[in-house]
Structures are given as structure tokens and as C-alpha cells.
Amino acid sequence: MTSSIWLGAGYFYIDKNMKTIIIGLGNPILTDDGVGVKVAQQLEEIIDRDAHPELTITEASAGGLRLMETLLGFDRVILIDAYYLYEETNNPGTIHHLTLDDLRSVSPTQHSTSAHDTSLVTALDAADKMGYKVPRDFSIYAIEVENILEFSETPTPAVAKAIPIVTEQIITELSLKIR
């Protein structure tokens, strides 16, 4: 079953039978680092799960190989994560909608890589070469953050404002029914 939604530049077709996982990445007690987790929690609260048996919503604080293992067997992946590139160009609360190919060309999001692991892109490429069913449809929401080092369960104001916006963008992208 497919349905279509208008996204400005044309129609985007959604296959309702695609097994989809939404993962909010981050540490919820490190101020803005938990932005992905907070979006996932908000989605969990408002989505009509009975209308979407193909959908899994979860949280993770892993990257690279462990994150790749979580994604195996799914057709479509939505990742939400903290994003911090350079202090001089950082604009907290700015939302970037990226593809997996975008991750290949820019510095990774906060949890898609680790110094003690491999990047998510490299892990997915390896899994694909080994014959695993790797998702082909990736949508990554990267929110620029201000503070990822101090302990707090409350995000900074700019990042807090981005949470409901990203939540709504994901609902629209997947044509999700809310309660």
C-alpha cells in the first residue's frame, strides 16, 4: 500500500508496508546531547501506534557498529541526533535534514561515529558487503547544539525550540497518524 504527500517540489510516495525504525540518539542527561532522545520520546507519546504496526521507535546512545546492528532488517531509518561542527559557524537549534550520502561527505553527527568504533557509514558498508539486509532509505535529522558537556536533563532554549519542529517534520515525512 502506498500513499503520497506533497513536499513542495513534488509528490513523495510512502510505502506503508516498509518496516521503519526511528532512533533518537544521545545522552538525555547531557543538556543538548539528548535532543534525539527527546524527539523520540515526543513521537512515542503522540503517534497512534495501532495505526502503524510497521513502526519501531527507540532510543540509543551508541554509534558505529552497535548502531548498525540495530538497523539491520529495517527498510527505512529515521535518525535524530545532536550536530556540532565548528564553534565559529555553529547555530544552535538549526535543523539539518540529511541523507546517508550526506554523512559520507560531512563530519558525522554526534553519535553516528566513535573514536573507539567505526563510523555508521563504514559499518553499514561492511554489513552490506557481508550480505546483511541493510536499510536503503535513510533520513537523518541533525540539530545543531550548544552544550553537550554539562549535566542537565533540560536542553538550551534554542535546541528546545527545535524539538517540536523536528517531531512535526518526521510526522509529515512518514504520514504518521497521531492520537
N, C-alpha and C positions, 0 to 999 in steps of 0.2 A: 504494500500500500504506500502510495506517495501522496504528498500534499505540496503545494507551492506557497511561498511567501514572497512579497515584493521587497527587495532590498535596495531600491533606488536605481541601481544600474541595470536591473532586470530581475527575472524570477529566479529564485533559488529553490531547488527541489529537495525535499526532505523525505527520506525513506524511513517510514515509521517502524520497519522491521529491523533496522540496524541496531545492533547491540551497542549501547553507548555508555561510557563512563565519564563522569565529571569528577575531577580531583582538585580539591583545594589544597594547595601546597603551603607549607610554612610552619612556624612555631607560634602558636597563639599567645604565648606569654612574652614574646619579644616585640612589643609595640607594633610596628607596621609589618613585621615579618609574617604575621598571622593573617594578612589580608586575604589570601586564598582560602584559608580555613573559614574565615568569617563569611565569605561569599557562599561557600559550600553549605555552611550552616543555614544561611538565609534561604537558599534554594530548597534545602531539605524541609524547612518549615512551611514553605508556601506552595510547593509543587504538588499537584494531585497525583500521587504515586500510583493509584489504581488505574489511572488513565495512561500510565507509562511503564508497563512491566519490562520494557526493554532497557530501562534506565537504571544505572547504579550511580549513587552519589557517595563520595567518601572523602577522607582527608589523609594526607601523608606528609611526612617530614623527610622523606628520602629522595634521593636523586639517582641518576645514572642507572646502574644495573637493577637495583631494587625497584625503582620506579618502572623501568621497562617490564619487569616481571609482572607487575600489577596490571599493565596494559594488555598483555597477551590475551588473545581470544576475543577482544573487543573490535568492533568495526570502526567506531568513531570515538575520539577522545577530546574532551574539553579540559584544559589545564588552566588554573588560575594561580598566579604567583606574584611575589614581590619582584620588582625590577629596579636595579640601581646600576647605572653605567659609570658616569663620571660626575663628580661633585659639581663641577662648573656648569654642566648642562642639565643636571637633574631638576625636574619639575614635579614635586610630589603631588600625587593624585592624577597625573596624566595616565590615560589608559591606552595601551598599545594592543592591537589585535593582530597577532602574528600567526604564521603557519610554521610547520616543521622546517620548511626550507628557509624561512627567515632565521630560525635558530642556527642554521648552518652558517649563516653569514654575519651574525652579530654575536656579541658576548651573550652568554646564556642567562636565563632568568635565575633568580637566587637559588632554587632547588633543583634545577634540571642538570646540574653538574656538581662535582665534589672533588676536592683535592685528593681524596682517598679512594676514588672510584673513577669511572669514565663518564663522559657526558651522556645525556639521554640520547642524543642523535647517534653517537657511536654505538651505544648499547643496542638501539633499535636496528641499526645497520647490521650488526653482528648477528642478532636474533634472526633477521630476515635471511641472511646468508646461510644460517643453520637450518632453515626451513620452518621456523615458527610462524604462526599466523600473527603478523604484525598489523596493527591498525593502519589504514591508509588515509583516514580522514582526521586531521588534527586541527584544532582551533585553540590558540593559546592567548589568554588574557593576561598581560603583564602590566601591573600597576606600579608606576614609579613611586618609590617610598622615601621617607625622610629619616626614619630612625629604626634600625634593625638590631641595635645592640643593647638597648636598655630594657629591663624587665618591666612590662606592663601589659595588661590584657586590653588596654584601650589604645586604638590607633590614633595617630596625629589627625588633626581636623581635616586636612586635605585628603588624606587617604580614607578616612571615614566617609567623606562625601562620595568617594568613588565606588564604595561597596554596593549601594543600591543601583547605581548606574550599570555596573558590570552584571549584577543579578538580572536586571531587565534585559540587557543585551543578550544574555545567554537564553533567557526565556523566549525572546524573539527569534534568535538564531535557530533554536530547536523546535519552535512552535509548541512550547510546553503549556499544558493546562494548569492553572493554579486553582487552589481551593477556594 
